[in-house]
Structures are given as structure tokens and as C-alpha cells.
Amino acid sequence: MLSVTELLHPSHQRVLVAAHRGAWRWAPENSLPAIDEAVALGADIVELDVRATADDVLVLMHDADLARMTTLAGLVSHTPYAALRQARLKAGDGGADAVATSHAVPTLAQALEASRGRITVNIDTKDMALADRIAQAVVAAGLCDQVFVKATVTAPAHLQQVSASPFFGRVPFVPITQALPGRFAHDLQWMQALGCPMYEVAFTELQALRAGLPELQRQQARLWVNTIDCSHSLDFCDSRARSNPDAVWGLLIDLGVGAIQTDEVDRLVAYLQARGLR
């Protein structure tokens, strides 16, 4: 498989499909089976969320609280790993009515091993205080060429916070930011100091997104957009894409978007195949 640098570089013409929290429509989100399903469905990237237990074990979990996705309640950060190991993940994206499965909450180390040589991993850093430890785990696993870490960067002060990490430059970093009207190109310019191969961008005006494209091209950086229903980027969402993919995925691709994060992995892969883009 391609290294992260090769995969994300705009010269690699493939429009990348990122499976949000793994392919959770077929398995519990942020689970080892969800990684397997993302691979099987043809995703290029599996996006995973990481938190730390009370005894500092890094595990896959999106929410701070365990209730939505597991048979336990309480904060991840207040729960020892020994107790968390006894919990079972709920099906799909969980919730009060979701059934419990036989699957346990995986550690980050387990998830990295399950992904080795199979799929690029995107770790969404839910807590910036954990960023160094997450990067350290990636380095220790020898997967710096297969993993990139994401975190929110919306102000110049964040640059120092990110670049101060001893692992900065060893593990690829992708900022999560916004295309603010009249400011997007300027914001991309000061973020260039991070040397990012890609930017994950939310937007409320399509023109604001379009205005940053020349700067992205100058930086040779790929543009990532979410179409998950909770992304709040106008009506560019999976729900609308199911009935009108050209108006959502097609328009974004034609605009110049090079990576799309979705909960509809199979549909997006099929759409790209139909357009001759895979």
C-alpha cells in the first residue's frame, strides 16, 4: 500500500474515501470489525477516535461518556481499563435502544495492529493533551508511514501547540479548520508553517471553500470535506447524497475536493467507480 505521504499528495489522482469511525453501519463504530469492514468495502482511510482510561490506556471511543456505545456508563477518563474490558460495544452507532454485541472496546495498539499493511489510519485527537501519547504509540508501532493525526487548528496560537510536540514531523499531521468567508486563503497561508499534506475543512459558503483552492494548489495540499450528516457543511450530507450523489459528492469532486469522509462507504465507493475515479 502507498505511504501516507504518497496517498495524500494531490499528484495521486484518486479521490480518497474515509470511513467515519470505521464502517459502523456494518459493525460497532470504532471497533476492530469496523476497521475490517472499511477495508472490505474499499475505503482508503479509516477514521478512529481515541481517549484515555483512568489508568492511561489509550482506547477507541468517540464520546467522553461510555453510555451511548457500551454496556457501561460513566466517563472514559474515570474508568479503569480492567473495568472497560468487561464492557461490550453496542451495535452500529449505539444509543439507548441498540443491542449489545460480543465485541469489546479496542485499545489503540490493537487497532493499529489490525490496520497494519491494510488501510491508512486517521486518528482524530479528541483531547489535545493526548496528542503526544497517540503519536508516541504510532511511532512505537512503526506505523508513521500509515497513520496521520488530526486536531483542530483555528488560530495562530495553535501552531505552537502542535509544533512543540517531540513527534511533530515524524507522524503526519492534518489540521481541522473552517473556510471562513473572506479569510480562508489567508488562514491557509499561516497554517502552511505546519507543512500539512491535507486540510480537513468545514464550510458554510461554497464560495468560501472555492476561494481557498488556489492556495491549496500552491501548497500542494489535498482538501478533505465531510459529508457525514453531522458535519454542518450546508446540505452537503450523506442523507442527500443517497438520493442525489451528483449534487453532493459529484459537485465537491468537481470543485477539487480530494478526500471525502462518509458514513456511506459502499455508496461513495460505487459512485466513484461509476465515474471512473477508482
Summary of the structure (lengths in Angstrom):
residues: 278
radius of gyration: 18.1
end to end distance: 15.0
largest distance: 50.9
contacts: 952
relative contact order: 0.14
helix: 37%
strand: 21%
